[in-house]
Amino acid sequence: MNSRNKLAAGILAAVFAMMPLVSCQEDYGEPDPFIDVPEADITVDYSGLNSAGKIPGVEIGSNISWAITAYPDWVTPSRLASDRGRFHIYFVCDENLTGDDRTGTVTVAGAGIEKSFRIIQSLKIETLELSQTEFSVGGDGRLPSGQIPSFYILEVNSKWTVDAPEWITPSLEEGEAGKYISVSLDVAVNDSRSARTGDVVFTAGSRSETVKVRQAVDGIDLGESIVSVDRYGYRDDSSEATLSVDSEQPWTAAPSASWIEVSPSSGNGGTVENVTITVTENTEAQVRSGYVTFTNSNGITASVDVKQSTTAYEDDNLFFKDDFSWLSPYIEQYNAKNSKPVGDAVGSGDEGANAPNVYASGTWSIFEAFVTEFTERGYVDIRHIDGTYECLYMQDAYLKMGKGDYHTGLKLPVVEEMPEGGNALLIFDWCAQMTGSGNIDKLTLTVETENGGTVVTQMPIGPDQVKGELKWQTVTVRLENLGASSVISIRPTQMWLEKGESPNQQRWYIDNIRIERAN
């Protein structure tokens, strides 16, 4: 074999020797690109914190470069892009003051891959709770213990301000959200000739709470400034209305109205003397008010207001009830003059049952007396503006509230028989309206109080209705620390939305309202 043939044979041998090695080797190439993001939604409260009370965060893992390409304008991510690896990204959410729950989508993309997840933020339900809402101080502005009146803002979740009479100076006039905020009241010496009462009003967003300060004068003290009695003249515990008159000098008492009597009507002074206030039966259609003025020999006066309701207690546990049967005469008048009678929408399941607007010009001659009685009974159509915002309707025999783009709620009559610091159950029937296609209006109800009182039951209240169903739902709401001037409101949670804002239909019915004593 010549040298050329020997060389060729050697090359072939080398090639064959290497073939098994080459044929057994696999080429895996680059791994597939991936981006890992959470599959579950992130849920936060109105302030942007998760259930653990922390700023929410997620872990994003990838083997490629990525970027957050979309996110809501109310969310600020802690990082917008990165290379491969695993990173914990935090999402700072603005406070939700929109009046509605909101949802936003976060999108992460890279190398043609796109992954998304949602952030769901609940609406803000404003909170303002005070530890005490009433003080009685002497002429020197101090409590019987010698201390100045002080209390706590137990919880508030908005910026807040204080408005007070010029003779009361709060230690704080404004503040931020928080808990257990100490507030004291510097009450000026009462150098007038009469006792006085002032309201210190705390406001946080749409919520307000009032601290009532009653100040005596040096020389005469009655112990209380308001006496509330029922139709027959008894207090809520069925006792007579008595006062303790504390005066160093002789005194006389003068009622402001003929239906009020005081016994005895004078005293010698120098010791605490008890007097009894009696009234005649109240047969009027509304609560009536008067007062008794006590004057001592030095010319110093102090007054006590006397407020008498139109009803007596059915028992010791019932403060108020209304089944709206008093609407019947107005319904009869309307039906006598109209071919289409007032309908029972909820009872019949007919969302189009006739419900005349009580302010409409065509029915005003009939319903003017209704509106007068409605007002005299102490009800308030919260958003009513004469001629422009009129959306209160009458059904048989209950009320309908709201129409498209117009939303309203109901303030209940003041329960003057309510003892200070009293607890109660608010019970009522309600139903959300539905569209012609059977869709239930997108509304919830919120119960709130003014001038004292705390709503303990979780708000808001949603309808328990399926598509095409009109039915009554009974709701029980616990209220605590009420007083004789407390006002209870029932309204759509998003009532303050303006025309064109969604949801634009927040229509509802209400019937059978009761306020009962609770332990």
Stockholm file with secondary structure:
# STOCKHOLM 1.0

chainA/1-519         MNSRNKLAAGILAAVFAMMPLVSCQEDYGEPDPFIDVPEADITVDYSGLNSAGKIPGVEIGSNISWAITAYPDWVTPSRLASDRGRFHIYFVCDENLTGDDRTGTVTVAGAGIEKSFRIIQSLKIETLELSQTEFSVGGDGRLPSGQIPSFYILEVNSKWTVDAPEWITPSLEEGEAGKYISVSLDVAVNDSRSARTGDVVFTAGSRSETVKVRQAVDGIDLGESIVSVDRYGYRDDSSEATLSVDSEQPWTAAPSASWIEVSPSSGNGGTVENVTITVTENTEAQVRSGYVTFTNSNGITASVDVKQSTTAYEDDNLFFKDDFSWLSPYIEQYNAKNSKPVGDAVGSGDEGANAPNVYASGTWSIFEAFVTEFTERGYVDIRHIDGTYECLYMQDAYLKMGKGDYHTGLKLPVVEEMPEGGNALLIFDWCAQMTGSGNIDKLTLTVETENGGTVVTQMPIGPDQVKGELKWQTVTVRLENLGASSVISIRPTQMWLEKGESPNQQRWYIDNIRIERAN
#=GR chainA/1-519 SS CCHHHHHHHHHHHHHHHHHHHHHTCCCCCSCCCCEECCSSCEEECTTSCCTTSSCCEEEEEESSCEEEEECCTTEEESCSEECSEEEEEEEEECCCCSSSCEEEEEEEEETTEEEEEEEEECCCCCCEEESCCEEEECTTSCCTTSCCCEEEEEEECSCEEEECCTTEEESCSEECSEEEEEEEEEECCCCSSSCEEEEEEEEETTEEEEEEEEECBTTEECSCSEEEECTTSCCTTSCCEEEEEEESSCEEEEESSTTEEEESSEECCSEEEEEEEEECCCCSSSCEEEEEEEEETTSCEEEEEEEECSCCCSSTTEEEEECCGGGHHHHHHHHHHCSSCCCCHHHHTCTTCCCCBTTCTTTHHHHHHHHHHHHHTTCEETTCBTTTBCCEEEETTEEEECBTTBCCCEECCCCTTCCTTEEEEEEEEEEECBCTTCCBCCCCEEEEEESSCEECSCSCBCCCCCTTCCCCEEEEEEEEEECTTCEEEEEETTTTCCTTCSSCCCCEEEEEEEEEECC
#=GC SS_cons         CCHHHHHHHHHHHHHHHHHHHHHTCCCCCSCCCCEECCSSCEEECTTSCCTTSSCCEEEEEESSCEEEEECCTTEEESCSEECSEEEEEEEEECCCCSSSCEEEEEEEEETTEEEEEEEEECCCCCCEEESCCEEEECTTSCCTTSCCCEEEEEEECSCEEEECCTTEEESCSEECSEEEEEEEEEECCCCSSSCEEEEEEEEETTEEEEEEEEECBTTEECSCSEEEECTTSCCTTSCCEEEEEEESSCEEEEESSTTEEEESSEECCSEEEEEEEEECCCCSSSCEEEEEEEEETTSCEEEEEEEECSCCCSSTTEEEEECCGGGHHHHHHHHHHCSSCCCCHHHHTCTTCCCCBTTCTTTHHHHHHHHHHHHHTTCEETTCBTTTBCCEEEETTEEEECBTTBCCCEECCCCTTCCTTEEEEEEEEEEECBCTTCCBCCCCEEEEEESSCEECSCSCBCCCCCTTCCCCEEEEEEEEEECTTCEEEEEETTTTCCTTCSSCCCCEEEEEEEEEECC
//
